[in-house]
Amino acid sequence: MSTFMPGRKQVEGSHAVAEAIALSRPQVISCYPITPQTHIVEGLSAMVKSGALSPCEFMNVESEFAALSALIGASAAGARTYTATSSQGLLFMAEAVYNASGLGLPIVMTIGNRAIGAPINIWNDHSDSMALRDSGWIQLHAESNQEALDLHIQAFKLAEQLSCPVMVCMDGFILTHAYEEVDMPSQEQVDAFLPPFVPQQVLDPSDPITIGAMVGPDAYMEVRYLLHHKHLQAVEVIENLRKEFKRHFGRDSGGLVSSYRADDAETLVLAMGSINGTIREAVDEMRDEGHRIGSVKLCSYRPFPLEALREALKGAKRVIILEKNLATGLGGILASNTRMALRGLNTPVNTIIAGLGGRPIPKKSVVRAFRQIETGEVEEPHFLDMNWPAIHEAINNRGLVKRRESEAQRVLRSVSGVEVAKPVR
Amino acid sequence: MKSQRLKFYQTGTFTVGNRLLSDEMRSVQATVDRNNSLNSGHRACQGCGEALGARYAVDAVMRATNGQAIAVNATGCLEVFSTPFPESSWRLAWLHSLFGNAPAVAAGVSAAMRVRGKKVTVIGQGGDGGTVDIGFGCLSGMFERNDDVLYICYDNEAYMNTGVQRSGSTPPTAITATTQGVGEHPGQEFGGGKNAPRIAMAHGIPYVATASVADLRDLEEKVTTAVGIRGARYIHIHVPCPLGWGSDPALTIQIARAAVQSGLFPLYEARHGRLVKATKIRRKVPVTDYLQPQKRFAHLFGKTPNVAAIDRIQAIADANIEDYGLLDSHEDPPISLQI
């Protein structure tokens, strides 16, 4: 069926994912464009249109809400289904996101992680998938394009085994648009790992059932608990799939958590996604200087692996969470969750909020922040590379500025030093 | 429609009992082996036009497909009264997802059936709120792509499930919970609302029809015709709601018939955006025959009737009669009903 060349090759992250989806033999794909995920569905569209994926239906729909809704129908009718989205698109389909997990439909969806507006911003952070973190979907975060590719193949098996939808999150632009070498498996390898989809419930005229009935106070809690229970099961299934994947493909991908130079570490840094590469380089640099520091990568954000994470972090004297999201008025979401994993241990947890809206996260800044945390010199949470003079100016000017302009415009003027042109009358 | 010449002796009525017809001419509802797709025991109100319309339509689908059909339902009365867990009145494969996505979900079911090599008719269904308001984006997308779905709207002209609020299908002067009978212009304003079947026609889809629970044979015929066509199809069925309209449950059919016979709800068929047939009015009635039995229009008929408003509603009906050629004086529907 597939006409792709297996083996090592240099491809864009989005195209690597598109090929991984193709190798997973999807039956219905829906598509609505939004940067930065669009190259994935473009790639798949070309494959379906050329007949390379036959039998497979590609639906160009009118919104993200329709994209996921169409897959809800297709999945309930027994098809293996896939779509991709980002940012506003994920929020626009939010109602259907909850519906898909509530109905127990094993849909796989890529999130090309991107900030949420306003202010409108197309660059990477984790605000989008975080906003839907409690929707009942499994959320896996890829560090590299290789891992993104591998996680998608695992995702179908995971979703179908549990009858629970899975989001594979990959950092927008940083991964989706990066050309990296990947090892593309063969169709035979993927077929040996991923069996055809056998739905746990299906719309069938010869055996008609009602799906999506109204459930009242007498049973709603039990139905929600069963979804919770799937996530508890998923903790085990994800680790098993990691081992099984390694047996089939010869490399370590996915799983719950992965540690780096952590054995004797006093400081452990926890993060999700592509920033883990920078963190490991920072760890190496600081190790060379004698710091006892290591890192832990969290791949499975939902289910949140409380036990595995506690095990990975419990030896540290200090835990630093570096995360690309902000719970306004609270701090870091991952840090909040991690504190739950560490409850009773009294391990200090510091939060670094970094990279919002695509702000670069250079190693230099990361190392500086780690050192400051080790010496107790930073505020909690710490906002990496924040332009504080611009913030102070904006706060001081609140209510004083007569000119009609937004706060975002004022900050932009302040940080750029460029006076906004006065309107011509 | 199929026809059969017969002799009968009733006078003063336009109804003909099935007993006078040959077996193959009888309506689906008259057969003992009808599917009862929406089975008895559900929680619809007495006299519910939507329950009646859904049973007529889905039974006709089941006969026309020999049982090879799947239904996707929008949130609303029809979904709520038919499926209080763990019970279900549906005697066919049935899926409910959300309020605003039934056309997209149905399109997805249809795609899955195609890719799995199964010949199954997929219907989407919902009330006017789920269809002409919150689901309209998904409906338009389904039309535009010409997805292989028959979508049926049961139009009772307001959000009945949430307690009778105004929808994009609420007629002028109708009182609802959000267009109260107060102020200078009581009820829904003139000039609002949308004509969903005409908008469906504007998509150029293979088949659009309007139908009424007052005309069972016409409804069944249109559903059967639609099942025989591939691509996007739309049937808009007028279904009185005794609760929301403030009407006697026993008068559901009579009120629905008055809507048709006054010209307020024209019955027609269109193919690929062109009107091909309009059902003639057999005995024209004034719009007051339709309005007066409904409490939502009671403010028009008090001690000082609102003659101006009634005249405007009559003008709407008269315009329909003219536009669709609903009276016998118009031999054929005007050919230039283009949009």
Boltz contact constraints between the chains, C-beta under 6 A:
constraints:
  - contact:
      token1: [A, 27]
      token2: [B, 115]
      max_distance: 6.0
  - contact:
      token1: [A, 28]
      token2: [B, 111]
      max_distance: 6.0
  - contact:
      token1: [A, 28]
      token2: [B, 112]
      max_distance: 6.0
  - contact:
      token1: [A, 55]
      token2: [B, 115]
      max_distance: 6.0
  - contact:
      token1: [A, 57]
      token2: [B, 111]
      max_distance: 6.0
  - contact:
      token1: [A, 57]
      token2: [B, 115]
      max_distance: 6.0
  - contact:
      token1: [A, 61]
      token2: [B, 141]
      max_distance: 6.0
  - contact:
      token1: [A, 62]
      token2: [B, 137]
      max_distance: 6.0
  - contact:
      token1: [A, 62]
      token2: [B, 141]
      max_distance: 6.0
  - contact:
      token1: [A, 66]
      token2: [B, 104]
      max_distance: 6.0
  - contact:
      token1: [A, 66]
      token2: [B, 138]
      max_distance: 6.0
  - contact:
      token1: [A, 66]
      token2: [B, 141]
      max_distance: 6.0
  - contact:
      token1: [A, 69]
      token2: [B, 101]
      max_distance: 6.0
  - contact:
      token1: [A, 69]
      token2: [B, 104]
      max_distance: 6.0
  - contact:
      token1: [A, 69]
      token2: [B, 105]
      max_distance: 6.0
  - contact:
      token1: [A, 70]
      token2: [B, 104]
      max_distance: 6.0
  - contact:
      token1: [A, 70]
      token2: [B, 107]
      max_distance: 6.0
  - contact:
      token1: [A, 70]
      token2: [B, 108]
      max_distance: 6.0
  - contact:
      token1: [A, 71]
      token2: [B, 108]
      max_distance: 6.0
  - contact:
      token1: [A, 72]
      token2: [B, 97]
      max_distance: 6.0
  - contact:
      token1: [A, 72]
      token2: [B, 105]
      max_distance: 6.0
  - contact:
      token1: [A, 73]
      token2: [B, 105]
      max_distance: 6.0
  - contact:
      token1: [A, 73]
      token2: [B, 108]
      max_distance: 6.0
  - contact:
      token1: [A, 73]
      token2: [B, 109]
      max_distance: 6.0
  - contact:
      token1: [A, 74]
      token2: [B, 108]
      max_distance: 6.0
  - contact:
      token1: [A, 74]
      token2: [B, 111]
      max_distance: 6.0
  - contact:
      token1: [A, 74]
      token2: [B, 112]
      max_distance: 6.0
  - contact:
      token1: [A, 76]
      token2: [B, 95]
      max_distance: 6.0
  - contact:
      token1: [A, 77]
      token2: [B, 109]
      max_distance: 6.0
  - contact:
      token1: [A, 77]
      token2: [B, 112]
      max_distance: 6.0
  - contact:
      token1: [A, 77]
      token2: [B, 113]
      max_distance: 6.0
  - contact:
      token1: [A, 78]
      token2: [B, 112]
      max_distance: 6.0
  - contact:
      token1: [A, 79]
      token2: [B, 112]
      max_distance: 6.0
  - contact:
      token1: [A, 79]
      token2: [B, 115]
      max_distance: 6.0
  - contact:
      token1: [A, 95]
      token2: [B, 98]
      max_distance: 6.0
  - contact:
      token1: [A, 99]
      token2: [B, 97]
      max_distance: 6.0
  - contact:
      token1: [A, 99]
      token2: [B, 98]
      max_distance: 6.0
  - contact:
      token1: [A, 203]
      token2: [B, 70]
      max_distance: 6.0
  - contact:
      token1: [A, 203]
      token2: [B, 93]
      max_distance: 6.0
  - contact:
      token1: [A, 203]
      token2: [B, 95]
      max_distance: 6.0
  - contact:
      token1: [A, 204]
      token2: [B, 93]
      max_distance: 6.0
  - contact:
      token1: [A, 205]
      token2: [B, 67]
      max_distance: 6.0
  - contact:
      token1: [A, 205]
      token2: [B, 68]
      max_distance: 6.0
  - contact:
      token1: [A, 205]
      token2: [B, 93]
      max_distance: 6.0
  - contact:
      token1: [A, 205]
      token2: [B, 120]
      max_distance: 6.0
  - contact:
      token1: [A, 208]
      token2: [B, 92]
      max_distance: 6.0
  - contact:
      token1: [A, 208]
      token2: [B, 93]
      max_distance: 6.0
  - contact:
      token1: [A, 210]
      token2: [B, 83]
      max_distance: 6.0
  - contact:
      token1: [A, 210]
      token2: [B, 88]
      max_distance: 6.0
  - contact:
      token1: [A, 210]
      token2: [B, 90]
      max_distance: 6.0
  - contact:
      token1: [A, 210]
      token2: [B, 94]
      max_distance: 6.0
  - contact:
      token1: [A, 211]
      token2: [B, 95]
      max_distance: 6.0
  - contact:
      token1: [A, 212]
      token2: [B, 95]
      max_distance: 6.0
  - contact:
      token1: [A, 212]
      token2: [B, 96]
      max_distance: 6.0
  - contact:
      token1: [A, 212]
      token2: [B, 97]
      max_distance: 6.0
  - contact:
      token1: [A, 213]
      token2: [B, 83]
      max_distance: 6.0
  - contact:
      token1: [A, 213]
      token2: [B, 85]
      max_distance: 6.0
  - contact:
      token1: [A, 213]
      token2: [B, 88]
      max_distance: 6.0
  - contact:
      token1: [A, 214]
      token2: [B, 80]
      max_distance: 6.0
  - contact:
      token1: [A, 214]
      token2: [B, 83]
      max_distance: 6.0
  - contact:
      token1: [A, 214]
      token2: [B, 84]
      max_distance: 6.0
  - contact:
      token1: [A, 214]
      token2: [B, 85]
      max_distance: 6.0
  - contact:
      token1: [A, 215]
      token2: [B, 85]
      max_distance: 6.0
